[in-house]
Amino acid sequence: MSVVVAGLGVSGAAAARALAASGESVLVLEARDGERQRALAGELAGQGVQVRFGAIAEPPPGTSLLVTSPGWRPDHPLLTAAARAGVEVIGEVELAWRLRPRGAAPWLALTGTDGKTTVVRMLTAMLTAAGHKALAAGNVGTPIVEAVFGPSEVLAVELSSFQLHWSGSLAPHTAAVLNLAPDHLDWHGSMEEYTRVKGRIFERAGTVVHNADDELAARLAAPYPSAVGFTLDVPRPGQLGVVEDLLVDRAFVASPRDSAEELASLGDVRPFAPHNVANALAAAALARSYGVPPAAVRQGLADFVPDPHRMETVAEVGDVRYVNDSKATNAHAAAASLAAYPSIVWIAGGQLKGADVADLVRRAAPRLRGVVLLGVDRDRIREALARHAANVPVVEVPGQDTGVMDRVVIEAARLAAPGDTVLLAPAGASLDIFPGYGARGEAFAEAVHRLAEGDRGRRG
């Protein structure tokens, strides 16, 4: 009998190594036969792992378990054939949970449509400030199947909907749902299924944390009477929230009904925006559930370094600010970014992944001074703009070459007036043109710097 690992990506290779180390007979199936895959196969062969290249529609005879990569859809022929044959299909996260050794580090796990990586980074900084040996793992940082065997005292675990789909027995110390909005509907099939899968993180958690301002997250937490909420309003007992300019805790205190504890100030949150205050409160709730003191929450926020391509100010050119939020790969993330600035020339477009952008455009319309569209699904955004922001100037920039961003930035500069913010918050994925959202953000930053150099040349 053998375990089959589907896919030779980061999580697949990590799963194969862990299974081989535990004494299992491992076969990896990989459709792509490239130089990187061959090199990795040679490395795994030294650990007794066999790699088979080419498309395979059903698991080989004798397969006892199939570990799938998170991006593989449930309707993939190999996975459906495994289900018909009675072979259990799990993901790398579920494998990590089953393989973790006795006394392994507890998991502080979180999911949501947006903000996951920021919250995990903030949480890790808070745990570290409290003196804990903490590690970010899962959908960010170290593969979780490697992290569970490491020396860490506690794991900050980011979980995507793909990972949760293939995980059935996780029981984290604390689980949080940050927010829920339409995303990856092409993968899950419906918003109902996407929401259900996200809710699996709560099923066996010791403590449940949720965004009390998010209707769907609050609905998922409703069956858990002791759930802890976080809110941008004044917190009720059992919540973390905001009082004047302070982040306060009325959940993890001795008497939640008549006391509160100051954790930090709004000035400690960087970059400052309402959705990032919510991220800080979520991280604080997870940290406090593990006993982190208030001083370490504040210090963690001070130590936190925002990742690139997240509301990153690139430059100011001619009294116009240029902001890179290429990580806003769905409508929910773009809406949060658009809400942070009063007067915007919006750069949008890419792969919408089945999501509707009408509500995003309707809410953003009062802030828009112009829009520049690129990417494969730009027509759908243009149609929403025609319905809900008909008076806003719109420029479409066609082209699938990576040099398209220079033309986009030039058009945005023409639309912008002093005091405006040119905001790259695409509301879509980037793979129609770029290798990833990072490459898209870098192309934007480089184009802005070229624009700034030209501006200085004209002024000089």
C-alpha positions, -999 to +999 in steps of 0.1 A: +000+000+000+012+035-008+003+071-002-001+092-034+007+129-034-010+149-061+013+177-073+049+186-068+045+222-056+056+236-022+030+218-002+032+186-022+070+183-019+067+190+019+040+164+023+061+138+004+091+144+026+070+142+058+054+109+047+087+094+037+102+103+070+073+086+088+080+054+069+053+055+043+058+044+007+052+076-013+044+082-050+041+118-063+021+124-094+030+156-114+016+166-147+043+192-156+077+178-167+101+207-164+136+214-152+125+224-117+102+194-113+130+170-125+155+186-100+130+182-072+122+147-082+159+138-080+161+153-045+131+133-033+144+101-048+172+103-022+144+100+004+128+070-012+100+090-029+090+080-064+078+108-088+058+099-119+053+126-146+024+130-169-014+133-166-029+104-146-067+101-143-070+076-114-049+066-085-026+035-090-037+002-075-028-002-039-032+035-030-043+038+006-045+076+009-043+106-016-028+139-004-039+167-028-023+200-034-046+229-023-052+243-057-066+211-072-104+214-077-126+188-062-138+178-096-103+170-109-105+135-126-078+120-103-097+132-071-131+120-083-117+087-093-101+083-059-134+090-042-152+064-064-125+039-055-130+046-018-096+062-014-096+090+012-085+124-001-070+149+023-048+180+020-014+189+034-029+207+063-049+177+074-019+155+069+001+178+092-025+176+119-025+138+117+013+135+117+021+161+144+040+145+173+029+143+208+032+176+226+033+195+193+029+232+193-008+244+195-023+262+165-037+297+165-055+294+131-073+319+110-091+322+077-111+348+058-114+364+024-089+392+031-062+402+056-051+366+065-014+371+059-013+405+076-031+391+107-007+361+108+023+384+106+009+407+133+000+377+155+035+362+151+050+396+161+028+398+192+037+362+203+074+369+198+071+401+218+056+380+246+087+357+246+071+328+228+090+309+200+064+314+173+063+306+136+039+317+108+029+286+088+002+272+065-008+293+035+021+317+044+056+310+056+067+275+064+046+246+050+025+234+080+036+198+075+072+209+082+063+234+109+046+208+132+080+190+135+099+221+143+110+236+177+083+263+178+062+267+209+031+280+191+021+282+154+003+311+138-015+293+109-031+309+079-057+286+062-072+292+028-106+279+017-088+254-006-069+240+024-100+239+047-119+220+020-095+191+024-093+192+062-117+174+084-102+169+119-084+201+128-088+212+164-068+244+168-063+261+202-081+292+187-097+297+153-107+330+137-128+341+107-118+376+097-144+383+070-163+367+041-170+380+007-173+364-028-140+349-039-129+317-056-165+310-066-152+294-098-135+268-075-161+263-049-192+266-071-212+290-049-210+315-021-228+291+002-202+264-003-174+289+001-189+300+034-195+265+046-159+255+040-146+286+058-167+277+088-150+243+092-122+261+111-146+266+140-159+230+144-133+217+169-116+249+180-110+256+217-118+293+213-138+309+184-130+344+173-150+363+146-155+397+130-186+410+147-190+436+120-191+410+092-226+394+088-214+361+074-185+357+099-209+365+128-234+339+114-207+312+114-198+320+150-234+321+162-236+284+172-207+289+196-221+307+227-187+317+241-174+331+207-153+362+210-160+391+186-139+420+174-154+452+162-145+487+150-172+500+174-171+502+212-169+466+223-195+448+244-186+423+270-169+394+252-155+416+225-124+435+215-130+469+199-122+506+197-129+533+223-119+568+211-084+562+198-077+530+218-078+493+210-094+476+241-101+441+253-134+432+270-131+395+264-098+382+279-101+401+311-111+391+346-145+407+345-157+414+310-190+430+322-174+459+341-137+461+330-116+466+299-079+465+292-061+489+269-040+471+242-027+497+219-037+530+201-049+536+166-015+552+160+002+519+165-016+504+134+004+506+102-006+513+075-036+530+091-069+522+075-102+509+090-097+473+076-062+472+091-075+482+125-098+452+122-067+431+113-049+444+144-079+435+166-082+400+151-045+394+158-048+408+193-078+385+200-058+354+189-028+365+209-049+373+240-065+338+238-030+324+242-023+346+273-002+374+256-002+405+278-013+439+266+022+453+265+033+426+240+002+433+218+014+469+215+050+459+210+040+434+183+022+461+164+053+483+166+075+454+154+052+444+126+065+452+091+038+453+064+044+430+035+050+446+001+021+454-023-004+461+006-014+498+006+023+507+000+029+543-009+053+542-039+059+579-045+043+614-047+045+630-081+031+664-087+012+664-054-005+631-064+001+600-042+007+566-059-003+536-038+004+500-046-023+476-033-017+448-058-026+423-031-063+435-035-071+405-057-108+405-051-137+430-047-137+428-009-101+437-006-104+465-032-134+480-014-113+482+019-085+499+000-108+523-018-124+533+015-091+546+029-087+575+005-111+604-003-103+612-039-090+584-062-079+575-097-085+538-095-064+512-115-084+480-117-088+448-137-075+413-140-092+380-134-124+385-113-127+347-105-165+348-110-171+376-086-196+405-091-181+440-089-213+460-091-216+467-054-179+475-052-183+502-079-215+516-064-200+521-030-167+535-044-183+559-069-184+590-047-146+588-042-137+581-079-121+609-100-111+586-128-106+549-136-080+531-157-088+495-166-066+467-177-067+429-179-089+402-192-121+410-172-119+448-176-152+449-196-172+437-166-158+465-144-165+490-172-201+478-174-205+483-136-190+518-139-214+527-167-243+518-144-231+532-111-205+558-119-215+571-153-199+605-148-165+592-139-139+592-168-128+557-177-097+548-198-092+512-210-056+501-217-056+469-238-027+445-240-014+413-224+023+423-223+038+432-189+048+466-204+011+476-202+016+490-167+036+520-181+007+529-203-017+525-174+003+548-151+006+574-178-032+574-183-038+575-145-014+605-142-034+624-169-067+618-149-052+628-115-053+662-100-032+675-070-045+659-038-057+627-055-044+592-049-037+569-078-046+536-063-037+502-078-064+480-062-072+457-090-101+436-075-088+407-096-061+382-098-030+389-120-022+358-139-038+370-171-008+393-176+017+389-147+033+359-129+016+370-097+003+400-078+038+407-066+050+411-102+020+433-110+028+455-080+065+457-089+056+467-125+034+495-111+061+507-087+087+507-115+063+526-139+056+552-111+093+557-106+098+562-143+070+588-142+087+605-113+120+607-131+103+622-161+086+648-138+119+657-122+135+661-156+108+685-168+110+705-135+149+705-138 
